[in-house]
């Protein structure tokens, strides 16, 4: 059905938040590993 549902909006928002959190963690890990290598180079 094409009815709007409040729970579907919340599920999409939580999914987007989970993806954003995963990207943030990946970026922090990348920076933690690569930044010292670049600084000492």
C-alpha positions as CSV (number, residue, x, y, z in Angstrom):
1,X,0.0,0.0,0.0
2,X,1.0,3.6,-0.5
3,X,-0.1,4.9,2.9
4,X,2.3,6.9,4.9
5,X,3.4,5.2,8.1
6,X,5.2,6.8,11.0
7,X,7.3,3.8,11.8
8,X,8.6,3.6,8.2
9,X,9.9,7.1,8.5
10,X,11.6,6.3,11.9
11,X,13.1,3.2,10.4
12,X,14.6,5.1,7.5
13,X,15.9,7.8,9.9
14,X,17.5,5.2,12.1
15,X,19.0,3.5,9.0
16,X,20.4,6.7,7.8
17,X,21.9,7.4,11.2
18,X,23.5,4.0,11.3
19,X,25.1,4.5,7.9
20,X,26.4,8.0,9.0
21,X,27.8,6.5,12.2
22,X,29.5,3.7,10.2
23,X,31.1,6.2,7.8
24,X,32.2,8.4,10.7
25,X,33.9,5.4,12.4
26,X,35.5,4.4,9.2
27,X,36.9,7.9,8.6
28,X,38.2,8.1,12.2
29,X,39.9,4.7,11.8
30,X,41.4,5.7,8.5
31,X,42.7,8.9,10.0
32,X,44.1,7.1,13.0
33,X,46.0,4.7,10.9
34,X,47.2,6.9,8.0
35,X,47.8,10.2,9.7
36,X,50.9,9.2,11.6
37,X,52.4,7.6,8.4
38,X,51.9,10.8,6.5
39,X,53.3,13.0,9.3
40,X,56.4,10.9,9.6
41,X,57.0,10.6,5.9
